[in-house]
Amino acid sequence: MMVRSACVLAVTLLAAGAASAQPAKPNIVHIMVDDAALGDFTSFWADSPVHTPNLDALAQEGMRFTQAYCGAANCAPSRSALMTGSHLGHAYMRVNSGSVAIRDADVTIAEVLRAAGYATGGYGKWGLGAPGSPGAPELQGFDEFVGYYDQVHAHSHFPDRLYDTGQTLLIPQNTGFHEPETGLVSDARVHAHSIIFDRMKAFVQSNSESETPCYAWGAWTPPHRKSTLNQSAAGPGGVYEPYADNPGWDDFDKIQAGFVT
């Protein structure tokens, strides 16, 4: 599956309580999203028809990179390149089959940062190793990982389960439910990324005043092509609302724009 990935790296310096000979280590919030491009964000393109106030704030307060290259044109190899820093000519994972895991010998960003004294949390779409495999995120430097281990699993926004650091996290409201390719679904269903985002937010907040720096990696599936949202997203204040009356866009365009927002 062809995937375009846009990464936003927001770096917030830790407050220093006292003068120190060593510079403070920054907290790092690293966001990777599927099927988005620089032109979707107003911090990169002022005339973008999509509104991205939160990402714009991250860009304003952190670091904004204007030259970057995707490691691969599809999902798992691109994530492998990002996580390990290896060009695909030297990387172990070069296909998108979902059956390959990165190895014990592969060194990830999370491993490097944890060795440097960081608390590490990963949230969202992993795709580099199933639970119990050498590539599982909790074996690749993450103290905590909440989300999808399998990239095919991640194509559902309303799955009946996620994984929490190797353990199954059931979502009983979604049992047996299969959402359409595009559209609005009942608010009785739980959008998986609501759970994922809340856990990432809690991780960042719990570490924000700690003397231990943190690395939070948020790998969102949205706005990946399966575009489904809860019905409340179309109501007042919902992310779909600003685009609902756009005559030039179909439901897919509107929901994808809502996800980016």
C-alpha positions as CSV (number, residue, x, y, z in Angstrom):
1,M,0.0,0.0,0.0
2,M,1.4,3.3,-1.0
3,V,1.8,5.6,1.9
4,R,2.9,9.2,2.2
5,S,4.1,10.1,5.7
6,A,4.5,13.5,7.2
7,C,6.4,13.8,10.5
8,V,6.2,16.6,12.9
9,L,8.9,16.8,15.5
10,A,8.1,19.1,18.4
11,V,10.8,19.7,20.9
12,T,10.0,21.4,24.2
13,L,13.0,22.2,26.5
14,L,12.7,21.0,30.1
15,A,12.7,23.8,32.7
16,A,15.9,23.9,34.6
17,G,15.4,24.2,38.3
18,A,19.0,25.2,39.0
19,A,22.1,26.1,37.0
20,S,23.9,23.0,35.7
21,A,27.1,22.4,33.7
22,Q,25.1,20.0,31.5
23,P,22.4,21.3,29.2
24,A,18.9,20.0,30.0
25,K,17.7,17.2,27.8
26,P,14.5,18.1,25.8
27,N,11.3,16.3,26.0
28,I,10.5,15.0,22.5
29,V,7.0,14.6,21.0
30,H,7.3,12.9,17.6
31,I,4.2,12.5,15.5
32,M,4.0,10.4,12.3
33,V,0.8,10.2,10.3
34,D,-0.2,8.1,7.3
35,D,-1.3,9.7,4.0
36,A,-0.6,13.3,4.7
37,A,1.7,15.7,3.0
38,L,3.4,19.0,3.8
39,G,0.8,20.8,1.8
40,D,-1.9,19.7,4.2
41,F,-0.5,21.8,7.0
42,T,-0.9,25.6,7.1
43,S,2.4,25.8,9.0
44,F,4.1,24.7,5.7
45,W,1.5,26.0,3.2
46,A,-0.4,29.1,4.2
47,D,-3.1,28.5,1.5
48,S,-3.9,24.9,2.6
49,P,-7.7,24.4,2.6
50,V,-7.2,22.2,5.7
51,H,-7.1,23.9,9.1
52,T,-4.3,22.6,11.4
53,P,-4.2,24.9,14.4
54,N,-2.8,22.4,16.9
55,L,0.0,21.2,14.5
56,D,0.7,24.9,13.7
57,A,1.2,25.5,17.4
58,L,3.6,22.6,17.7
59,A,5.6,24.0,14.7
60,Q,5.6,27.5,16.2
61,E,6.8,26.3,19.6
62,G,9.2,23.6,18.5
63,M,11.2,22.8,15.4
64,R,10.0,22.8,11.8
65,F,12.0,20.9,9.2
66,T,11.5,22.0,5.6
67,Q,13.6,19.3,3.9
68,A,13.0,15.6,4.6
69,Y,12.9,12.3,2.7
70,C,10.6,9.3,3.3
71,G,12.6,6.1,3.8
72,A,10.2,4.1,1.6
73,A,7.0,4.5,-0.4
74,N,5.1,2.0,1.7
75,C,4.3,1.5,5.3
76,A,6.4,-1.0,7.2
77,P,9.7,-0.3,5.4
78,S,9.2,3.5,5.9
79,R,8.6,3.0,9.6
80,S,11.7,0.7,9.8
81,A,13.9,3.4,8.2
82,L,12.5,6.0,10.6
83,M,12.9,3.9,13.7
84,T,16.3,2.4,13.0
85,G,17.9,5.2,10.9
86,S,18.9,2.6,8.3
87,H,18.7,3.2,4.5
88,L,16.6,0.4,3.0
89,G,19.7,-0.9,1.3
90,H,20.9,-1.8,4.7
91,A,17.6,-2.4,6.5
92,Y,16.2,-5.9,7.4
93,M,12.6,-4.9,6.7
94,R,12.1,-4.1,3.0
95,V,8.6,-5.5,2.3
96,N,5.1,-4.7,3.5
97,S,3.9,-8.2,4.0
98,G,3.2,-7.8,7.8
99,S,5.0,-11.1,8.5
100,V,8.5,-9.7,9.0
101,A,9.8,-8.2,12.3
102,I,12.8,-6.1,12.9
103,R,15.6,-8.0,14.8
104,D,17.2,-7.8,18.2
105,A,20.3,-6.5,16.4
106,D,18.4,-3.5,15.0
107,V,18.8,-0.4,17.2
108,T,15.8,2.0,17.4
109,I,15.4,5.6,18.3
110,A,13.6,4.5,21.5
111,E,16.5,2.2,22.5
112,V,19.0,5.0,22.0
113,L,17.0,7.5,24.0
114,R,16.2,5.1,26.8
115,A,19.9,4.4,27.1
116,A,20.4,8.2,27.4
117,G,18.0,8.3,30.4
118,Y,14.6,8.9,28.7
119,A,11.3,7.5,29.6
120,T,9.9,6.2,26.3
121,G,6.3,5.7,25.1
122,G,4.9,4.7,21.7
123,Y,1.3,5.1,20.7
124,G,-0.6,4.1,17.5
125,K,0.6,2.0,14.6
126,W,3.8,0.0,14.9
127,G,3.9,-2.6,12.1
128,L,7.5,-3.7,12.9
129,G,6.8,-6.9,14.9
130,A,3.9,-8.8,16.4
131,P,3.5,-9.5,20.2
132,G,6.2,-12.0,21.2
133,S,8.4,-11.4,18.2
134,P,11.9,-9.7,18.5
135,G,10.3,-6.6,16.8
136,A,7.6,-6.0,19.5
137,P,7.9,-2.4,20.6
138,E,8.4,-3.3,24.3
139,L,11.5,-5.2,23.2
140,Q,12.7,-2.4,21.0
141,G,13.2,0.3,23.6
142,F,9.6,1.4,24.5
143,D,8.7,1.4,28.2
144,E,5.0,1.6,27.1
145,F,3.3,1.0,23.8
146,V,-0.4,1.3,23.2
147,G,-2.0,0.7,19.8
148,Y,-1.7,-1.6,16.9
149,Y,1.2,-4.0,16.4
150,D,0.0,-5.3,13.1
151,Q,-0.4,-2.7,10.2
152,V,-3.3,-4.6,8.7
153,H,-5.1,-4.5,12.1
154,A,-4.4,-0.8,12.1
155,H,-6.5,-0.3,8.9
156,S,-9.6,-0.6,11.1
157,H,-10.4,2.6,13.1
158,F,-12.9,0.7,15.3
159,P,-11.2,-2.6,16.1
160,D,-12.4,-4.9,18.9
161,R,-8.9,-4.8,20.5
162,L,-5.7,-2.9,20.8
163,Y,-2.4,-3.9,22.6
164,D,-1.0,-2.4,25.7
165,T,2.7,-3.2,26.0
166,G,2.3,-6.8,24.9
167,Q,-1.1,-7.4,26.6
168,T,-4.5,-7.4,24.8
169,L,-6.6,-4.4,25.5
170,L,-10.2,-5.3,24.6
171,I,-12.7,-2.6,23.3
172,P,-16.1,-4.4,24.0
173,Q,-18.1,-1.7,22.3
174,N,-16.5,-2.6,19.0
175,T,-16.8,-6.4,19.2
176,G,-17.9,-7.8,15.8
177,F,-18.2,-4.4,14.3
178,H,-16.7,-3.6,10.8
179,E,-17.0,-0.1,9.7
180,P,-17.6,1.0,6.1
181,E,-14.7,2.2,3.9
182,T,-15.9,5.9,4.4
183,G,-18.5,7.5,6.5
184,L,-19.9,8.4,9.9
185,V,-20.6,5.6,12.4
186,S,-22.6,5.4,15.6
187,D,-21.2,7.2,18.7
188,A,-21.7,3.9,20.5
189,R,-18.5,2.7,18.9
190,V,-15.1,3.8,20.2
191,H,-12.6,5.2,17.8
192,A,-9.4,3.5,18.6
193,H,-7.3,6.6,18.3
194,S,-9.3,8.3,21.1
195,I,-7.9,5.6,23.4
196,I,-4.4,5.9,21.9
197,F,-4.3,9.7,22.0
198,D,-5.6,9.7,25.6
199,R,-2.8,7.3,26.7
200,M,-0.1,9.4,24.9
201,K,-1.4,12.6,26.5
202,A,-1.3,11.0,29.9
203,F,2.2,9.8,29.3
204,V,3.4,13.3,28.3
205,Q,1.6,15.0,31.2
206,S,2.9,12.5,33.8
207,N,6.5,13.1,32.6
208,S,6.3,16.9,31.9
209,E,7.3,17.9,35.4
210,S,9.6,15.0,36.0
211,E,13.4,15.3,36.1
212,T,13.4,12.4,33.7
213,P,13.1,13.5,30.0
214,C,10.5,11.7,27.9
215,Y,10.2,10.6,24.3
216,A,6.6,10.2,23.1
217,W,6.1,8.7,19.6
218,G,2.6,9.1,18.2
219,A,2.1,7.1,15.0
220,W,-1.4,7.9,13.9
221,T,-3.2,5.8,11.3
222,P,-5.5,8.7,10.3
223,P,-5.8,10.1,7.8
224,H,-5.1,6.8,6.1
225,R,-7.5,5.9,3.4
226,K,-10.1,4.1,5.5
227,S,-11.9,7.2,6.6
228,T,-14.5,6.6,9.2
229,L,-15.5,8.9,12.1
230,N,-18.1,8.9,14.9
231,Q,-21.2,10.9,14.1
232,S,-20.5,13.5,16.8
233,A,-17.5,14.5,14.7
234,A,-19.9,16.1,12.2
235,G,-21.6,18.2,14.9
236,P,-20.8,21.6,16.4
237,G,-17.1,21.7,17.2
238,G,-16.4,18.4,15.5
239,V,-13.5,18.1,13.2
240,Y,-15.7,17.2,10.2
241,E,-18.0,20.3,10.6
242,P,-15.8,22.9,8.9
243,Y,-15.8,20.9,5.7
244,A,-19.4,19.5,5.8
245,D,-20.8,22.0,3.3
246,N,-17.8,22.1,0.9
247,P,-19.5,21.3,-2.5
248,G,-16.3,20.3,-4.2
249,W,-15.4,17.5,-1.8
250,D,-16.9,14.0,-1.3
251,D,-17.3,12.3,2.1
252,F,-13.8,10.9,1.8
253,D,-12.2,14.3,1.2
254,K,-14.2,15.8,4.1
255,I,-13.4,13.1,6.6
256,Q,-9.7,13.0,5.6
257,A,-9.5,16.8,6.1
258,G,-11.2,16.4,9.5
259,F,-8.6,13.8,10.5
260,V,-5.8,16.1,9.5
261,T,-7.4,19.0,11.5
